[in-house]
Amino acid sequence: QVQVVESGGGLVQAGGSLRLSCAASGSILSINAMDWYRQAPGKQRESVAVIIGGGAINYADSVKGRFTISRDNAKNTGYLQMNSLKPEDTAVYYCNVVVKTTWGQRGYWGQGTQVTVSS
């Protein structure tokens, strides 16, 4: 079994910063990708940043230059540093981790962490 836990969300004023963490644990042989998504009320879940096994990184246009994704392979933990936050960044942020286990490869979701940006 694999567990994914996000943390670090909260309430922040516009222009502020937050750092989200995504910790994966369990029978993990390797992490092949870590993807941060968000879902605002009434909207579809969208990918905001992804880091792939080889280190390639992609950001949604809406967060480029403000968000930074990173990963600590030794800790099986990923991070999303969010700067210059805007009210439109308000959402529940989810982490999806694609892991290789002894029984194959699949993605696992965390429970999400709420980010609220006040104007």
DSSP file (Angstrom, degrees, kcal/mol; ACC not computed):
  #  RESIDUE AA STRUCTURE BP1 BP2  ACC     N-H-->O    O-->H-N    N-H-->O    O-->H-N    TCO  KAPPA ALPHA  PHI   PSI    X-CA   Y-CA   Z-CA
    1    1 A Q              0   0    0      0, 0.0    26,-1.7     0, 0.0     2,-0.4   0.000 360.0 360.0 360.0 150.2    0.0    0.0    0.0
    2    2 A V  E     -A   26   0A   0     24,-0.2     2,-0.4    25,-0.1    24,-0.2  -0.986 360.0-162.5-126.7 135.3    1.0    3.6   -0.7
    3    3 A Q  E     -A   25   0A   0     22,-2.7    22,-2.4    -2,-0.4     2,-0.4  -0.932   0.9-164.9-118.1 142.6   -0.2    6.6    1.3
    4    4 A V  E     -A   24   0A   0    105,-0.4     2,-0.5    -2,-0.4   107,-0.4  -0.994   7.6-176.0-127.6 127.3    0.1   10.2    0.1
    5    5 A V  E     -A   23   0A   0     18,-2.3    18,-2.8    -2,-0.4     2,-0.3  -0.982   7.6-160.3-129.3 123.9   -0.4   13.1    2.5
    6    6 A E  E     +A   22   0A   0     -2,-0.5     2,-0.3    16,-0.2    16,-0.2  -0.716  18.4 164.9 -96.1 152.3   -0.4   16.8    1.7
    7    7 A S  E     +A   21   0A   0     14,-1.9    14,-2.8    -2,-0.3   106,-0.1  -0.970  37.8  71.2-154.6 167.5    0.2   19.5    4.2
    8    8 A G        +     0   0    0     -2,-0.3    11,-0.3     1,-0.3   105,-0.0   0.384  59.7 134.4 105.9  -3.8    0.9   23.2    4.4
    9    9 A G        +     0   0    0     12,-0.1     2,-0.3     9,-0.1    -1,-0.3  -0.167  21.8 123.3 -71.3 172.8   -2.3   24.8    3.3
   10   10 A G  E     -d  115   0B   0    104,-0.9   106,-2.8   103,-0.1     2,-0.5  -0.989  59.0 -52.9 165.9-167.2   -3.9   27.7    5.1
   11   11 A L  E     +d  116   0B   0     -2,-0.3     2,-0.3   104,-0.2   106,-0.2  -0.884  53.5 164.8-104.4 129.6   -5.2   31.2    4.9
   12   12 A V  E     -d  117   0B   0    104,-2.6   106,-2.4    -2,-0.5     2,-0.1  -0.987  35.1-111.4-143.5 150.9   -2.9   33.9    3.5
   13   13 A Q  E >   -d  118   0B   0     -2,-0.3     3,-2.3   104,-0.2    72,-0.2  -0.460  51.6 -81.0 -78.6 155.5   -3.4   37.4    2.2
   14   14 A A  T 3  S+     0   0    0    104,-2.5    72,-0.2     1,-0.3    -1,-0.1  -0.289 120.7  30.3 -54.7 136.8   -2.9   38.2   -1.5
   15   15 A G  T 3  S+     0   0    0     70,-3.1    69,-0.6     1,-0.3    -1,-0.3   0.254  99.5 115.4  92.7 -11.2    0.8   38.6   -2.3
   16   16 A G    <   -     0   0    0     -3,-2.3    69,-2.3    69,-0.2     2,-0.3  -0.072  57.5-122.7 -82.8-174.3    1.8   36.2    0.4
   17   17 A S        -     0   0    0     66,-0.2     2,-0.3    67,-0.2    66,-0.2  -0.933  19.9-178.4-133.2 152.3    3.4   32.8    0.2
   18   18 A L  E     - B   0  82A   0     64,-2.1    64,-3.3    -2,-0.3     2,-0.5  -0.979  15.8-146.8-143.0 153.3    2.8   29.2    1.2
   19   19 A R  E     - B   0  81A   0    -11,-0.3     2,-0.3    -2,-0.3    62,-0.2  -0.968  15.1-160.4-124.5 116.3    4.7   26.0    0.9
   20   20 A L  E     - B   0  80A   0     60,-2.6    60,-2.1    -2,-0.5     2,-0.3  -0.679   4.0-155.9 -92.9 147.7    2.9   22.8    0.4
   21   21 A S  E     -AB   7  79A   0    -14,-2.8   -14,-1.9    -2,-0.3     2,-0.4  -0.926   7.5-164.7-121.7 149.7    4.3   19.4    1.1
   22   22 A C  E     -AB   6  78A   0     56,-2.5    56,-2.7    -2,-0.3     2,-0.5  -0.934  10.5-169.8-135.1 108.8    3.4   16.0   -0.4
   23   23 A A  E     -AB   5  77A   0    -18,-2.8   -18,-2.3    -2,-0.4     2,-0.4  -0.883   1.9-165.4-107.7 124.9    4.8   13.0    1.5
   24   24 A A  E     +A    4   0A   0     52,-2.7     2,-0.3    -2,-0.5   -20,-0.2  -0.877  14.4 169.9-107.1 138.7    4.5    9.5    0.0
   25   25 A S  E     +A    3   0A   0    -22,-2.4   -22,-2.7    -2,-0.4     2,-0.3  -0.957  27.8  57.8-144.6 162.0    5.1    6.4    2.1
   26   26 A G  E    S-A    2   0A   0     -2,-0.3     2,-2.1   -24,-0.2   -24,-0.2  -0.878 100.0  -6.3 120.7-153.5    4.6    2.6    1.8
   27   27 A S  S    S+     0   0    0    -26,-1.7     2,-0.5    -2,-0.3    75,-0.4  -0.448  80.3 157.7 -83.4  69.3    6.0    0.0   -0.6
   28   28 A I        +     0   0    0     -2,-2.1    73,-0.2     1,-0.2     3,-0.1  -0.832  26.6 175.6-102.5 125.0    7.6    2.4   -3.0
   29   29 A L  S    S-     0   0    0     71,-3.4     2,-0.3    -2,-0.5    72,-0.2   0.823  75.2 -20.8 -88.9 -40.4   10.5    1.4   -5.2
   30   30 A S  E     -E  100   0B   0     70,-1.3    70,-3.0    46,-0.0     2,-0.6  -0.979  57.4-120.8-162.3 157.6   10.7    4.7   -7.0
   31   31 A I  E     -E   99   0B   0     -2,-0.3    68,-0.2    68,-0.2     3,-0.1  -0.931  23.1-178.3-105.0 120.5    8.6    7.8   -7.7
   32   32 A N  E     -     0   0B   0     66,-2.9    21,-2.8    -2,-0.6     2,-0.3   0.719  66.1  -3.2 -93.2 -23.3    8.2    8.4  -11.4
   33   33 A A  E     -EF  98  52B   0     65,-1.3    65,-2.7    19,-0.3     2,-0.4  -0.965  51.1-157.5-164.4 150.7    6.2   11.6  -11.3
   34   34 A M  E     -EF  97  51B   0     17,-2.4    17,-2.6    -2,-0.3     2,-0.4  -0.985  17.9-173.8-135.6 124.8    4.7   14.0   -8.8
   35   35 A D  E     -EF  96  50B   0     61,-2.8    61,-3.0    -2,-0.4     2,-0.5  -0.967  14.2-150.3-126.8 128.3    1.9   16.3   -9.9
   36   36 A W  E     +EF  95  49B   0     13,-3.4    12,-3.1    -2,-0.4    13,-1.5  -0.868  21.6 177.9 -97.8 128.4    0.1   19.1   -8.1
   37   37 A Y  E     -EF  94  47B   0     57,-3.1    57,-2.3    -2,-0.5     2,-0.3  -0.784  10.4-159.4-118.4 165.1   -3.5   19.7   -8.9
   38   38 A R  E     -EF  93  46B   0      8,-2.3     8,-2.8    -2,-0.3     2,-0.4  -0.992   4.5-162.9-143.6 153.5   -6.0   22.2   -7.6
   39   39 A Q  E     -E   92   0B   0     53,-2.1    53,-2.2    -2,-0.3     6,-0.2  -0.943   6.6-163.0-139.8 115.8   -9.8   22.4   -7.6
   40   40 A A    >   -     0   0    0      4,-0.4     3,-2.3    -2,-0.4    51,-0.1  -0.591  45.6 -75.1 -90.5 157.7  -11.7   25.5   -6.9
   41   41 A P  T 3  S+     0   0    0      0, 0.0    -1,-0.1     0, 0.0     3,-0.1  -0.282 118.9   5.9 -55.3 129.0  -15.4   25.4   -6.0
   42   42 A G  T 3  S+     0   0    0      1,-0.3     2,-0.3    -3,-0.1    -2,-0.0   0.528 113.3 101.8  77.7   5.2  -17.5   24.8   -9.1
   43   43 A K  S <  S-     0   0    0     -3,-2.3    -1,-0.3     1,-0.0     2,-0.1  -0.815  75.0-101.8-121.5 161.5  -14.5   24.2  -11.3
   44   44 A Q        -     0   0    0     -2,-0.3    -4,-0.4     1,-0.1     2,-0.2  -0.419  45.4 -95.7 -75.9 154.6  -12.7   21.2  -12.7
   45   45 A R        -     0   0    0     -6,-0.2     2,-0.4    -2,-0.1    -6,-0.2  -0.515  48.3-167.9 -68.2 135.5   -9.5   19.9  -11.1
   46   46 A E  E     -F   38   0B   0     -8,-2.8    -8,-2.3    -2,-0.2     2,-0.4  -0.955  22.9-117.5-130.2 147.9   -6.5   21.3  -13.0
   47   47 A S  E     +F   37   0B   0     -2,-0.4   -10,-0.3   -10,-0.2     3,-0.1  -0.666  29.1 174.1 -80.4 134.5   -2.9   20.5  -13.0
   48   48 A V  E     +     0   0B   0    -12,-3.1    12,-2.5     1,-0.4     2,-0.3   0.702  65.0   0.7-110.3 -30.6   -0.7   23.3  -11.8
   49   49 A A  E     -FG  36  59B   0    -13,-1.5   -13,-3.4    10,-0.2    -1,-0.4  -0.969  57.3-173.2-160.5 142.8    2.8   21.8  -11.7
   50   50 A V  E     -FG  35  58B   0      8,-2.3     8,-2.1    -2,-0.3     2,-0.4  -0.999   7.4-164.4-140.1 141.0    4.4   18.4  -12.4
   51   51 A I  E     -FG  34  57B   0    -17,-2.6   -17,-2.4    -2,-0.4     6,-0.2  -0.994  17.4-153.1-125.5 125.7    7.9   17.0  -11.9
   52   52 A I  E >   -F   33   0B   0      4,-2.9     3,-3.2    -2,-0.4   -19,-0.3  -0.567  32.1 -95.8-100.6 161.4    8.8   13.9  -13.8
   53   53 A G  T 3  S+     0   0    0    -21,-2.8   -20,-0.1     1,-0.3   -22,-0.1   0.796 122.4  50.5 -45.4 -43.9   11.3   11.2  -12.8
   54   54 A G  T 3  S-     0   0    0    -22,-0.2    -1,-0.3     1,-0.1   -21,-0.1   0.570 125.3 -98.7 -75.8  -5.9   14.2   12.6  -14.9
   55   55 A G  S <  S+     0   0    0     -3,-3.2    -2,-0.2     1,-0.3    -1,-0.1   0.376  71.1 149.6 107.1  -3.5   13.6   16.0  -13.4
   56   56 A A        -     0   0    0     -5,-0.1    -4,-2.9    -4,-0.1     2,-0.4  -0.388  28.1-161.1 -64.8 141.2   11.6   17.6  -16.2
   57   57 A I  E     -G   51   0B   0     -6,-0.2     2,-0.4    -2,-0.1    -6,-0.2  -0.962  13.1-176.0-129.1 141.2    9.2   20.2  -14.9
   58   58 A N  E     -G   50   0B   0     -8,-2.1    -8,-2.3    -2,-0.4     2,-0.3  -0.996   5.0-165.7-135.3 144.7    6.0   21.8  -16.3
   59   59 A Y  E     -G   49   0B   0     -2,-0.4   -10,-0.2   -10,-0.2     2,-0.2  -0.936  27.7-110.1-125.2 149.3    3.8   24.6  -15.0
   60   60 A A    >>  -     0   0    0    -12,-2.5     3,-1.7    -2,-0.3     4,-1.0  -0.498  35.2-117.2 -67.7 147.9    0.4   25.8  -15.9
   61   61 A D  T 34 S+     0   0    0      1,-0.3     3,-0.4     2,-0.2    -1,-0.1   0.842 111.9  64.1 -57.2 -33.2    0.6   29.2  -17.5
   62   62 A S  T 34 S+     0   0    0      1,-0.2    -1,-0.3     3,-0.0   -14,-0.1   0.674 112.3  32.8 -68.3 -16.6   -1.4   30.7  -14.6
   63   63 A V  T X> S+     0   0    0     -3,-1.7     4,-2.3   -15,-0.2     3,-2.3   0.453  82.7 128.8-119.2  -3.3    1.3   29.9  -12.0
   64   64 A K  T 3< S+     0   0    0     -4,-1.0     4,-0.1    -3,-0.4   -15,-0.0  -0.290  80.6  15.4 -57.9 133.9    4.5   30.3  -14.1
   65   65 A G  T 34 S+     0   0    0      2,-0.4    -1,-0.3     1,-0.1     3,-0.1   0.298 126.2  59.2  85.3  -9.7    7.0   32.5  -12.3
   66   66 A R  T <4 S+     0   0    0     -3,-2.3    17,-2.1     1,-0.2     2,-0.3   0.696  97.0  54.2-116.9 -36.4    5.1   32.3   -9.0
   67   67 A F  E  <  -C   82   0A   0     -4,-2.3    -2,-0.4    15,-0.2     2,-0.4  -0.788  59.5-166.5-106.1 146.4    5.1   28.6   -8.1
   68   68 A T  E     -C   81   0A   0     13,-2.4    13,-3.1    -2,-0.3     2,-0.4  -0.989   5.2-157.7-133.5 125.4    8.1   26.3   -7.8
   69   69 A I  E     +C   80   0A   0     -2,-0.4     2,-0.3    11,-0.2    11,-0.2  -0.800  20.9 162.9-100.2 142.7    7.8   22.5   -7.7
   70   70 A S  E     -C   79   0A   0      9,-2.0     9,-2.6    -2,-0.4     2,-0.3  -0.942  20.1-147.6-150.5 171.1   10.6   20.5   -6.2
   71   71 A R  E     -C   78   0A   0     -2,-0.3     2,-0.7     7,-0.3     7,-0.2  -0.999  11.9-151.7-148.8 141.9   11.3   17.0   -4.8
   72   72 A D  E >>> -C   77   0A   0      5,-3.4     5,-1.8    -2,-0.3     3,-0.9  -0.912  14.7-170.2-111.2 100.2   13.4   15.3   -2.2
   73   73 A N  G >45S+     0   0    0     -2,-0.7     3,-0.7     1,-0.3    -1,-0.1   0.850  82.8  58.5 -62.5 -35.2   13.9   11.8   -3.5
   74   74 A A  G 345S+     0   0    0      1,-0.2    -1,-0.3    -3,-0.1    -2,-0.0   0.814 115.2  36.3 -64.7 -29.0   15.5   10.6   -0.3
   75   75 A K  G <45S-     0   0    0     -3,-0.9    -1,-0.2     2,-0.2   -51,-0.2   0.426 102.1-127.8-102.6  -0.9   12.3   11.5    1.7
   76   76 A N  T <<5 +     0   0    0     -4,-0.8   -52,-2.7    -3,-0.7     2,-0.4   0.900  68.5 132.1  52.1  41.3    9.8   10.6   -1.1
   77   77 A T  E   < -BC  23  72A   0     -5,-1.8    -5,-3.4   -54,-0.2     2,-0.3  -0.966  41.5-163.8-129.2 138.6    8.5   14.1   -0.5
   78   78 A G  E     -BC  22  71A   0    -56,-2.7   -56,-2.5    -2,-0.4     2,-0.3  -0.813   6.8-154.4-118.2 162.8    7.6   16.9   -2.9
   79   79 A Y  E     -BC  21  70A   0     -9,-2.6    -9,-2.0    -2,-0.3     2,-0.4  -0.956  11.9-159.5-136.7 151.7    7.0   20.5   -2.4
   80   80 A L  E     -BC  20  69A   0    -60,-2.1   -60,-2.6    -2,-0.3     2,-0.6  -0.907  12.8-161.2-131.5 105.5    5.1   23.4   -4.0
   81   81 A Q  E     -BC  19  68A   0    -13,-3.1   -13,-2.4    -2,-0.4     2,-0.6  -0.776  10.3-166.1 -86.4 121.5    6.4   26.8   -3.1
   82   82 A M  E     +BC  18  67A   0    -64,-3.3   -64,-2.1    -2,-0.6     2,-0.3  -0.939  11.1 173.6-117.0 115.5    3.7   29.3   -3.9
   83   83 A N        +     0   0    0    -17,-2.1   -66,-0.2    -2,-0.6   -67,-0.2  -0.738  59.3  23.9-115.0 164.7    4.6   33.0   -4.0
   84   84 A S  S    S-     0   0    0    -69,-0.6    -1,-0.2    -2,-0.3   -67,-0.2   0.901  84.8-160.3  49.3  48.4    2.8   36.1   -5.0
   85   85 A L        -     0   0    0    -69,-2.3   -70,-3.1    -3,-0.2   -69,-0.2  -0.247   7.5-157.8 -65.4 146.6   -0.5   34.4   -4.2
   86   86 A K    >   -     0   0    0    -72,-0.2     3,-2.3   -71,-0.1     4,-0.3  -0.844  31.6-110.2-120.7 156.6   -3.7   35.7   -5.7
   87   87 A P  G >  S+     0   0    0      0, 0.0     3,-1.8     0, 0.0    30,-0.4   0.840 117.5  63.4 -55.1 -32.1   -7.3   35.2   -4.7
   88   88 A E  G 3  S+     0   0    0      1,-0.3   -48,-0.0    28,-0.1    -3,-0.0   0.568  88.5  69.7 -72.7  -6.0   -7.8   33.1   -7.8
   89   89 A D  G <  S+     0   0    0     -3,-2.3    -1,-0.3     2,-0.0     2,-0.2   0.536  70.7 121.0 -82.4  -6.9   -5.3   30.6   -6.4
   90   90 A T    <   +     0   0    0     -3,-1.8     2,-0.3    -4,-0.3    26,-0.2  -0.396  40.5 106.1 -60.6 125.5   -7.9   29.7   -3.7
   91   91 A A  E    S- H   0 115B   0     24,-2.0    24,-2.7    -2,-0.2     2,-0.6  -0.968  76.2 -80.0-178.8 170.7   -8.6   26.0   -4.1
   92   92 A V  E     -EH  39 114B   0    -53,-2.2   -53,-2.1    -2,-0.3     2,-0.5  -0.873  47.9-145.8 -89.4 127.9   -8.1   22.6   -2.6
   93   93 A Y  E     -EH  38 113B   0     20,-2.9    20,-2.0    -2,-0.6     2,-0.3  -0.839  16.7-170.4-102.0 129.7   -4.6   21.4   -3.7
   94   94 A Y  E     -E   37   0B   0    -57,-2.3   -57,-3.1    -2,-0.5     2,-0.5  -0.871  13.2-144.9-119.2 149.8   -4.0   17.8   -4.3
   95   95 A C  E     -E   36   0B   0     -2,-0.3    15,-1.7   -59,-0.2     2,-0.5  -0.953   8.7-165.9-113.3 132.5   -0.9   15.8   -4.9
   96   96 A N  E     -EI  35 109B   0    -61,-3.0   -61,-2.8    -2,-0.5     2,-0.5  -0.980   8.0-166.8-116.8 122.9   -0.8   12.8   -7.3
   97   97 A V  E     -EI  34 108B   0     11,-2.7    11,-2.1    -2,-0.5     2,-0.7  -0.936  10.6-153.0-114.8 122.4    2.2   10.6   -7.0
   98   98 A V  E     +EI  33 107B   0    -65,-2.7   -66,-2.9    -2,-0.5   -65,-1.3  -0.840  28.2 179.9 -93.8 114.9    3.0    8.0   -9.7
   99   99 A V  E     -EI  31 106B   0      7,-2.6     7,-1.8    -2,-0.7     2,-0.5  -0.832  29.2-134.4-120.7 153.8    5.0    5.3   -8.0
  100  100 A K  E     +EI  30 105B   0    -70,-3.0   -71,-3.4    -2,-0.3   -70,-1.3  -0.925  33.0 171.3-102.7 126.2    6.6    2.1   -9.0
  101  101 A T  E >   - I   0 104B   0      3,-3.6     3,-1.4    -2,-0.5   -73,-0.1  -0.663  52.1 -90.0-122.3-178.9    5.9   -0.8   -6.6
  102  102 A T  T 3  S+     0   0    0    -75,-0.4     3,-0.1     1,-0.3   -74,-0.1   0.736 127.3  48.2 -66.3 -20.3    6.6   -4.5   -6.7
  103  103 A W  T 3  S-     0   0    0      1,-0.3     2,-0.3     0, 0.0    -1,-0.3   0.292 123.8 -82.7-106.3  11.7    3.2   -5.0   -8.3
  104  104 A G  E <   -I  101   0B   0     -3,-1.4    -3,-3.6     2,-0.0     2,-0.4  -0.871  55.7 -51.7 131.3-160.6    3.5   -2.3  -10.9
  105  105 A Q  E     +I  100   0B   0     -2,-0.3     2,-0.3    -5,-0.2    -5,-0.2  -0.963  54.9 141.3-123.9 135.8    3.1    1.4  -11.5
  106  106 A R  E     -I   99   0B   0     -7,-1.8    -7,-2.6    -2,-0.4     2,-0.3  -0.980  43.6-101.6-162.1 167.4    0.1    3.6  -10.6
  107  107 A G  E     -I   98   0B   0     -2,-0.3     2,-0.4    -9,-0.3    -9,-0.3  -0.717  26.7-160.8 -97.6 147.1   -0.8    7.0   -9.3
  108  108 A Y  E     -I   97   0B   0    -11,-2.1   -11,-2.7    -2,-0.3     2,-0.3  -0.982   7.7-145.1-127.9 138.9   -2.0    7.7   -5.8
  109  109 A W  E     -I   96   0B   0     -2,-0.4  -105,-0.4   -13,-0.2   -13,-0.2  -0.749   7.3-140.1-101.5 147.4   -3.9   10.8   -4.6
  110  110 A G        -     0   0    0    -15,-1.7  -105,-0.2    -2,-0.3     3,-0.1  -0.346  32.3-103.4 -88.5-177.4   -3.7   12.6   -1.3
  111  111 A Q        -     0   0    0   -107,-0.4  -106,-0.1     1,-0.2   -17,-0.1   0.601  61.9-116.8 -86.7 -11.8   -6.6   13.9    0.6
  112  112 A G        -     0   0    0    -17,-0.1     2,-0.4     1,-0.1   -18,-0.2   0.054  15.6-122.8  94.9 154.4   -6.0   17.5   -0.4
  113  113 A T  E     - H   0  93B   0    -20,-2.0   -20,-2.9  -106,-0.1     2,-0.3  -0.998  24.5-121.1-137.4 133.6   -5.1   20.7    1.5
  114  114 A Q  E     - H   0  92B   0     -2,-0.4  -104,-0.9   -22,-0.2     2,-0.5  -0.551  23.1-170.8 -80.7 132.0   -7.1   23.9    1.4
  115  115 A V  E     -dH  10  91B   0    -24,-2.7   -24,-2.0    -2,-0.3     2,-0.5  -0.991   5.0-176.8-119.0 123.6   -5.4   27.1    0.3
  116  116 A T  E     -d   11   0B   0   -106,-2.8  -104,-2.6    -2,-0.5     2,-0.6  -0.984   6.5-167.3-124.7 124.2   -7.4   30.3    0.8
  117  117 A V  E     -d   12   0B   0     -2,-0.5     2,-0.3   -30,-0.4  -104,-0.2  -0.945  10.5-154.1-114.2 117.9   -6.1   33.6   -0.5
  118  118 A S  E      d   13   0B   0   -106,-2.4  -104,-2.5    -2,-0.6    -2,-0.0  -0.644 360.0 360.0 -92.8 148.5   -7.8   36.7    0.8
  119  119 A S              0   0    0     -2,-0.3    -1,-0.1  -106,-0.2  -106,-0.1   0.446 360.0 360.0 -88.9 360.0   -7.9   40.0   -1.1
